[in-house]
C-alpha cells in the first residue's frame, strides 16, 4: 500500500500503526515443548543456531547502542527499576508456586532479586573484558524454536523476537540449556555444549576461549529463574503457563547450583 512507509524490511504506517507482515510456511516443522524438554541432538542444533545469532554482532556495542529500541548495555535506571520490580513481584511468585516448587527453590527468589545489581555488575564486567556484548534473543527457549525437516523446512527456526536486546551470548545458551534439557541430561552435557558454542564462535572469527564462554554461561544461568519470576506475574495466567514457569524455576535452580553461580554472587 502507498500508505505504508518502508522501515527496513517492515511496511508500517506510523499514523495508524497498520503494518504488513510477511510469513513463511515452514511445514512440517514442529514446535519445541518446554515441558517435555529436548534431545541432546536437538540442543546441539539450537546451540549452533545461537552462534549464527550472536557472532555477527559480537563486539559491536557502539553500533548496537545506536538503535534505541535495543536498549543500552549499561542502563542503571533500568537496573534499579528491575530490582524494584523483583521486590514487588516476589511475594506473588512465592504465593502462587508454594504448592508446586520446593521450599529451597522458592527461597531463591528474594535473595536473587536483591542481588540483581550485583549480578549485572558481574555481567557487565565479563562483557567489557571479553568485548562480548552482542544482540541476543532474550527468550531463547524450546517453545520459541521450530524443528524442521530439511529440505522441506529449515532444520531450526527461531521465533518470538519481542525480547531481542543487547546482552551476552552465553546467557542465551544458558537460558536454553537450563530449561530445555532435563536436569540430569543437562548436567552431563552442558560443558560439551558450551565448548561447542565457543568453537563455533571461534570459527566465526570471535577471539574467545572455552573458559571465558563458560564463565559467561555460569552468569547466564540465573536468567531463566529471573524470567520465571517476572513473567509469571505480569502475563495472563494459564494452567500450562504456570507449569512452564514452575519448570523453568526448578530447572534453573538446579542449573545454578550445579554450575556454582551462588558462590560467584556470594549467596552460598
N, C-alpha and C positions, 0 to 999 in steps of 0.2 A: 504494500500500500504506500502511496505517496505521502500519507500522513506520518508514517513511521520514519524515524531517524536512525541512520546506521550508527551503531555503537560497537565497534569491533565487529564481531560476528553475530551480534544480537540486534534485532529490529525492535525498537522501543519508542513509544510516544510519551515524552516526558510530561505532557499536559494531562493525559488521561491514565498513564501507566499501562496502556494496552501494549501487548507485546506479541511477537510471533516466535514460537518455539518449534524448532525442527528436531524431530525424534527419529531414531533409527530402530528398526526391528532387528533384534539380535536373537530371536528364537533359533534354536531351542535352549538358549541359556537359562539357567535356573539360579534363583537367589540363594545365598548362603543362609544358614539358620543359626542365629546367635545362641539359641538354647541347646541345640544338638552338638554344636562345635563342628570342626572340620578335620580332615585328614592332614598328615604331615605333608603329603604331596601337594594338596591344595594350599597349605600355608606357604610352601616354597614359591608357588605362583604369586601369591599375594606379596611376599617379601620382594620378589623380583620386580613386581609392578611398582613397589614403593621406591625402588632405585630410579625407575623411569620418571616418577613424580618428583623426587627430591633433587636428583643430580643436576638437572638443567638450571635450577635457581640457587644451588648451594653456593654460599659465599657472595651473593649479590644483594646484600642487605640494602644498600643505598637505592638500588633500582626498585626493590620491593617496597620500600617505605615511601616511594614517590606515589604509590597507589593508596590513597587514604582508606579505601574500603577494605584493605587487607589488615589494617590495624598495625600499630607500631610494635617493635620488639622490646621496648622499654617504657611502656606507658604506666608510670607509677600511679596515676589516678585510677586506671582500670584494676591494678593490683589491689589497691585499697578497697575499691568497690567490691571486687570478687571476695576479698577476705570478709567484708561485712555481710555479703550475701551468704557465705557459708555459715556465719554466726546465726543469721536469721532462719535459714532453712534446715539446719541440722536437727533441731528438735522434731520437726515434722518427719524428716527422714527416719530418725530413730523410732518414732512412734509407729510409723507405717510398717516398718520391717522388723519390729520387735519379735514377732512370732515366726519370722522367716529366716533371719540371719542369726548366727551365733552371737553371744554377748561379746566375745573377743572381736569379731568383725565389726559389730556396731560401735564398739568402744573406740574404734579408729577415727570415727567421723569428726568429733570435736577437736582432738589434737592435730589432725591433718588439716582441718580448716584453719586453725590458728597458725599452723606452720606454713601456710601458703606463701607469704612473703619470703620466708627463709628458703623454701623450696625454689621459688622463682629466682632468687639471687644465685643459687647453685646452677640453675639452668642458664641464666644469663652469662655467668662466668664460663660455663662449659662452651657455650656457643661463641662467645668472644674469643676464647682461647683457640678454638678449632675453626674459626671463621665459618661456623656451622649453621647460621640462620638460613632458612630456605622457606619456600612455600610448602605448607603441609595441609593435609586434608582435614584433620581435626576430629573426624568421627570415622576413622578407618577401621571398620568392623564388619563382621560377616553379613549382617543384614543389608549393608550397603555395597555388597560385592556380588556380581553375577558371574557364574562359571559357565563358559560356553563349550561348544563342541566344534573346534576348527575342522574344516574351513567354513562351516555353515555360520559360525559366530565366533568372535574373539575368545581366546581361552579364558580371559578375565576382563571384566568391565567394572569400573568403579563409578558409583552413582552418589547422589546426595552431596552436593558441594557447597551447601549453605554455611558450613563452618570453616571453609578454607581461610587460612590466615598465615602470618609469619610465625614460624616456630622452629622446632628441631626435628629433623627427620627420624632419628631413633625413637622419639616419643610416639610417632605414628606406628612404628613397628611394635613397640612395647604395648601400645593400646590394643593393637590387633591380636598379638600373641596372648596377652593376658586373659582376654575373654573368648577368643576364637578357638583356642585349644583347651581341651580338658586339662585340669591342673597336673595330673600325673604324666600326661603326654608332654605338656609344655615344659615341665621341669627337666625332662630328659632330652629335649631337642632345642631349647631356646638358645643355648650358646652356639650351636651349629647354625641356626637361622640367623643370628646376629652376625656371625662370621661370613655367612653367605651374602648378607646385605652389605657388609663392609667391603667384601671382594667386588661386589657389583659396583659400588661407589668408586673404588679404585679403577676399575675397568672403564668407568665413565670419566676418568680424569680427576677425581677428587682425592686429594692427598690426606688420607686419614687411615689410622691403623685400627686393628681389631679392638685393642684395649680402650681407645678413645670412643669408639662406637658403643662398646659395652657400657662404658660409663654413662653415655647419653641414654642408653636403653634403661639402665637402672633408674636414672632420674625420671624417665618417662613412665615407669611402672605405676606411678600414682595417678596418672591421668584418667584411667578408666574408673577408678573409685571416685575421683572428683566429678566426673561426668555423671555417674550413677546418682550421687548425692544431689547435684544441682538439677539435672534434667528430670529426675523423678518428681521433683517438687514444682516444676514450672510448666510441664506439658500435661495434656489431658490424661487422666488416669484410666488405664485399661488393665484387664487381667493379665494379658500377655506382656504388656509394658512393665507392670510391676515385677513379673517373674524375670524379665530380661534385665531390669536394673538390679534385682537381687543377685542374679547370676554374675553380672559384671562386678558387683561389690565383693562377693565372696571369692571369685576367681582372682581378682586383682589384689585382694587382701593376701591371698596365698602367694601370689607372684611377688608382692612387695617383701614379704617375709623371706621368701626363697632367695631373692637377689640381694638382700641386705640394704634396702632403702632406708629403713628406720635407723640403722647405725649411721648412715650418711647424714641424716637430718637431725641426729641427736635425740631420737624419740625412743630408743630401745631402753 
